[in-house]
């Protein structure tokens, strides 16, 4: 197994992500997405890892996490998806891995990148052509980040810090026209996406 090069530390932010083996779908039904959402809420509280932005896509996921305690932020993805993989394997009477590798993580150490990464995470479904607007995708915490829903975990304190307010983030998102391939400018921050 490859050694992880990112060091996790209290107070830091991390982009954590992964995709299905062979780029296969990892979420097959709405219940699958909801299972992960519930686990994300439970484990983020247990581990003192705040979820700033998250998006579950059919074959991959993105989390922007704020490690507020001593537990490594990456442990959140590990716990959520170990639980999910076991449950999915059991329900489908299958065995084996669901993901192509262990989760990937990158420390986010630039303020400009933090704000744009929120947009990047939430704009994935639009960029992929799954929905017309960021608010239309049910499997992200965008609506929590702008104060319009309270289902998914959301580190609203970080959103307010980055954008001045929840409505400030909504205005930031509106300032972008999401076009296919526009997310390419974030390639330098992504590991093997």
C-alpha beads as a LAMMPS data file, in Angstrom:
LAMMPS data file: protein, C-alpha beads

193 atoms
192 bonds

1 atom types
1 bond types

-500.0 500.0 xlo xhi
-500.0 500.0 ylo yhi
-500.0 500.0 zlo zhi

Masses

1 110.0

Atoms # bond

1 1 1 0.000 0.000 0.000
2 1 1 1.308 3.447 -0.887
3 1 1 2.356 5.616 2.026
4 1 1 0.222 8.726 2.500
5 1 1 2.336 11.869 2.217
6 1 1 -0.066 14.432 3.674
7 1 1 0.288 15.163 7.381
8 1 1 -2.910 15.911 9.239
9 1 1 -2.882 18.595 11.917
10 1 1 -5.435 20.293 14.131
11 1 1 -6.836 23.500 12.681
12 1 1 -5.990 22.630 9.068
13 1 1 -8.233 22.155 6.036
14 1 1 -8.095 19.182 3.659
15 1 1 -9.541 18.181 0.316
16 1 1 -10.318 14.455 0.612
17 1 1 -11.644 12.492 -2.348
18 1 1 -11.770 9.137 -4.116
19 1 1 -13.501 7.338 -6.962
20 1 1 -14.865 3.900 -7.696
21 1 1 -12.635 1.133 -8.944
22 1 1 -12.497 1.256 -12.731
23 1 1 -14.454 4.535 -12.487
24 1 1 -17.544 2.426 -11.777
25 1 1 -20.480 3.930 -9.893
26 1 1 -20.235 3.717 -6.116
27 1 1 -23.769 4.963 -5.472
28 1 1 -26.531 2.892 -7.042
29 1 1 -29.700 4.179 -5.357
30 1 1 -30.852 7.261 -3.416
31 1 1 -30.645 5.109 -0.264
32 1 1 -26.910 4.670 -0.883
33 1 1 -26.345 8.436 -0.884
34 1 1 -28.489 8.836 2.228
35 1 1 -26.567 6.098 4.063
36 1 1 -23.318 7.980 3.480
37 1 1 -24.914 11.269 4.490
38 1 1 -26.035 9.791 7.818
39 1 1 -22.607 8.262 8.481
40 1 1 -20.924 11.547 7.581
41 1 1 -22.993 13.355 10.221
42 1 1 -22.299 10.747 12.915
43 1 1 -18.576 10.350 12.315
44 1 1 -17.861 14.055 11.808
45 1 1 -19.262 14.723 15.283
46 1 1 -17.371 11.804 16.836
47 1 1 -14.043 12.768 15.254
48 1 1 -14.284 16.573 15.619
49 1 1 -13.881 16.999 11.863
50 1 1 -16.075 19.704 10.336
51 1 1 -17.506 19.233 6.847
52 1 1 -17.112 22.532 5.007
53 1 1 -18.176 21.312 1.555
54 1 1 -19.108 17.856 0.308
55 1 1 -20.513 16.319 -2.823
56 1 1 -21.342 12.710 -3.589
57 1 1 -21.228 11.942 -7.302
58 1 1 -22.274 8.663 -8.920
59 1 1 -18.691 7.370 -9.140
60 1 1 -16.694 9.600 -6.775
61 1 1 -16.866 12.001 -3.858
62 1 1 -15.240 15.247 -2.684
63 1 1 -14.984 16.550 0.877
64 1 1 -13.475 19.823 2.088
65 1 1 -12.802 19.100 5.753
66 1 1 -11.692 21.223 8.702
67 1 1 -9.820 19.226 11.318
68 1 1 -10.785 20.854 14.622
69 1 1 -9.484 18.109 16.920
70 1 1 -6.570 15.695 17.131
71 1 1 -8.155 12.950 15.019
72 1 1 -6.871 13.089 11.401
73 1 1 -9.443 14.550 9.001
74 1 1 -8.896 11.638 6.614
75 1 1 -10.192 9.264 9.256
76 1 1 -13.671 10.635 8.534
77 1 1 -13.597 9.375 4.928
78 1 1 -12.052 6.095 6.034
79 1 1 -14.762 5.396 8.617
80 1 1 -17.663 6.537 6.442
81 1 1 -16.632 4.522 3.415
82 1 1 -15.475 1.410 5.282
83 1 1 -18.973 1.272 6.764
84 1 1 -20.597 2.015 3.416
85 1 1 -18.552 -0.585 1.506
86 1 1 -19.426 -3.287 4.034
87 1 1 -23.134 -2.407 3.901
88 1 1 -23.194 -2.238 0.099
89 1 1 -21.295 -5.518 -0.274
90 1 1 -23.701 -7.217 2.115
91 1 1 -26.794 -5.872 0.345
92 1 1 -25.490 -6.948 -3.077
93 1 1 -23.922 -10.195 -1.819
94 1 1 -20.622 -9.126 -3.308
95 1 1 -17.070 -8.989 -2.009
96 1 1 -14.055 -6.855 -2.672
97 1 1 -13.118 -3.247 -2.872
98 1 1 -15.375 -0.433 -3.986
99 1 1 -12.670 2.192 -4.504
100 1 1 -9.666 2.196 -6.818
101 1 1 -7.283 3.147 -3.994
102 1 1 -7.226 4.518 -0.465
103 1 1 -8.719 8.021 -0.254
104 1 1 -6.589 10.886 -1.520
105 1 1 -5.981 13.971 0.575
106 1 1 -4.407 17.340 -0.018
107 1 1 -3.826 19.995 2.614
108 1 1 -5.430 23.282 1.643
109 1 1 -3.129 26.044 2.778
110 1 1 -4.135 29.013 0.634
111 1 1 -7.177 31.155 1.445
112 1 1 -7.984 31.720 -2.234
113 1 1 -7.933 27.979 -2.833
114 1 1 -10.249 27.370 0.152
115 1 1 -12.971 29.595 -1.230
116 1 1 -12.662 28.321 -4.784
117 1 1 -12.540 24.712 -3.608
118 1 1 -15.978 25.132 -1.994
119 1 1 -17.302 26.192 -5.395
120 1 1 -15.401 23.398 -7.165
121 1 1 -16.851 20.714 -4.867
122 1 1 -20.408 21.993 -5.214
123 1 1 -20.196 22.606 -8.978
124 1 1 -19.182 19.002 -9.842
125 1 1 -22.736 17.856 -10.734
126 1 1 -23.219 20.840 -13.063
127 1 1 -19.820 20.342 -14.696
128 1 1 -20.702 16.665 -15.246
129 1 1 -24.037 17.596 -16.843
130 1 1 -26.140 15.905 -14.145
131 1 1 -28.101 19.049 -13.202
132 1 1 -28.498 22.597 -14.482
133 1 1 -27.763 24.401 -11.223
134 1 1 -25.640 23.744 -8.140
135 1 1 -28.714 23.908 -5.885
136 1 1 -30.409 21.165 -7.934
137 1 1 -28.093 18.334 -6.797
138 1 1 -29.525 16.652 -3.698
139 1 1 -26.276 14.930 -2.702
140 1 1 -24.127 17.870 -1.678
141 1 1 -24.251 20.236 1.272
142 1 1 -24.527 23.366 -0.877
143 1 1 -28.006 24.208 0.403
144 1 1 -26.706 23.929 3.988
145 1 1 -23.789 26.223 3.098
146 1 1 -26.216 28.930 1.986
147 1 1 -28.646 28.379 4.885
148 1 1 -31.551 26.889 2.905
149 1 1 -31.633 23.341 4.290
150 1 1 -30.517 21.516 7.456
151 1 1 -29.907 17.876 6.520
152 1 1 -26.198 17.538 5.709
153 1 1 -23.370 18.537 8.019
154 1 1 -21.931 21.976 7.224
155 1 1 -19.216 24.017 8.930
156 1 1 -21.116 27.275 8.601
157 1 1 -18.495 29.106 10.699
158 1 1 -15.892 28.426 8.005
159 1 1 -18.307 29.463 5.242
160 1 1 -18.936 32.736 7.080
161 1 1 -15.186 33.228 7.565
162 1 1 -14.395 32.653 3.854
163 1 1 -17.347 34.577 2.396
164 1 1 -18.530 36.967 5.123
165 1 1 -21.900 35.215 5.441
166 1 1 -23.880 32.281 4.083
167 1 1 -25.533 34.614 1.583
168 1 1 -22.041 35.815 0.648
169 1 1 -21.220 32.289 -0.467
170 1 1 -24.415 32.155 -2.512
171 1 1 -23.362 35.385 -4.249
172 1 1 -19.863 33.973 -4.831
173 1 1 -21.369 30.900 -6.514
174 1 1 -23.660 33.054 -8.665
175 1 1 -20.636 35.009 -9.894
176 1 1 -19.408 31.906 -11.756
177 1 1 -20.820 30.555 -14.973
178 1 1 -20.246 26.813 -14.701
179 1 1 -19.201 25.365 -18.024
180 1 1 -18.118 21.824 -18.880
181 1 1 -14.390 21.498 -18.265
182 1 1 -14.207 24.716 -16.235
183 1 1 -12.992 22.777 -13.214
184 1 1 -9.735 22.057 -15.070
185 1 1 -8.127 25.070 -13.379
186 1 1 -8.067 23.057 -10.141
187 1 1 -5.943 20.223 -11.605
188 1 1 -2.824 21.436 -9.773
189 1 1 -4.596 20.855 -6.462
190 1 1 -5.958 17.408 -7.274
191 1 1 -4.046 14.176 -6.879
192 1 1 -4.684 11.648 -9.638
193 1 1 -8.336 12.629 -10.140

Bonds

1 1 1 2
2 1 2 3
3 1 3 4
4 1 4 5
5 1 5 6
6 1 6 7
7 1 7 8
8 1 8 9
9 1 9 10
10 1 10 11
11 1 11 12
12 1 12 13
13 1 13 14
14 1 14 15
15 1 15 16
16 1 16 17
17 1 17 18
18 1 18 19
19 1 19 20
20 1 20 21
21 1 21 22
22 1 22 23
23 1 23 24
24 1 24 25
25 1 25 26
26 1 26 27
27 1 27 28
28 1 28 29
29 1 29 30
30 1 30 31
31 1 31 32
32 1 32 33
33 1 33 34
34 1 34 35
35 1 35 36
36 1 36 37
37 1 37 38
38 1 38 39
39 1 39 40
40 1 40 41
41 1 41 42
42 1 42 43
43 1 43 44
44 1 44 45
45 1 45 46
46 1 46 47
47 1 47 48
48 1 48 49
49 1 49 50
50 1 50 51
51 1 51 52
52 1 52 53
53 1 53 54
54 1 54 55
55 1 55 56
56 1 56 57
57 1 57 58
58 1 58 59
59 1 59 60
60 1 60 61
61 1 61 62
62 1 62 63
63 1 63 64
64 1 64 65
65 1 65 66
66 1 66 67
67 1 67 68
68 1 68 69
69 1 69 70
70 1 70 71
71 1 71 72
72 1 72 73
73 1 73 74
74 1 74 75
75 1 75 76
76 1 76 77
77 1 77 78
78 1 78 79
79 1 79 80
80 1 80 81
81 1 81 82
82 1 82 83
83 1 83 84
84 1 84 85
85 1 85 86
86 1 86 87
87 1 87 88
88 1 88 89
89 1 89 90
90 1 90 91
91 1 91 92
92 1 92 93
93 1 93 94
94 1 94 95
95 1 95 96
96 1 96 97
97 1 97 98
98 1 98 99
99 1 99 100
100 1 100 101
101 1 101 102
102 1 102 103
103 1 103 104
104 1 104 105
105 1 105 106
106 1 106 107
107 1 107 108
108 1 108 109
109 1 109 110
110 1 110 111
111 1 111 112
112 1 112 113
113 1 113 114
114 1 114 115
115 1 115 116
116 1 116 117
117 1 117 118
118 1 118 119
119 1 119 120
120 1 120 121
121 1 121 122
122 1 122 123
123 1 123 124
124 1 124 125
125 1 125 126
126 1 126 127
127 1 127 128
128 1 128 129
129 1 129 130
130 1 130 131
131 1 131 132
132 1 132 133
133 1 133 134
134 1 134 135
135 1 135 136
136 1 136 137
137 1 137 138
138 1 138 139
139 1 139 140
140 1 140 141
141 1 141 142
142 1 142 143
143 1 143 144
144 1 144 145
145 1 145 146
146 1 146 147
147 1 147 148
148 1 148 149
149 1 149 150
150 1 150 151
151 1 151 152
152 1 152 153
153 1 153 154
154 1 154 155
155 1 155 156
156 1 156 157
157 1 157 158
158 1 158 159
159 1 159 160
160 1 160 161
161 1 161 162
162 1 162 163
163 1 163 164
164 1 164 165
165 1 165 166
166 1 166 167
167 1 167 168
168 1 168 169
169 1 169 170
170 1 170 171
171 1 171 172
172 1 172 173
173 1 173 174
174 1 174 175
175 1 175 176
176 1 176 177
177 1 177 178
178 1 178 179
179 1 179 180
180 1 180 181
181 1 181 182
182 1 182 183
183 1 183 184
184 1 184 185
185 1 185 186
186 1 186 187
187 1 187 188
188 1 188 189
189 1 189 190
190 1 190 191
191 1 191 192
192 1 192 193
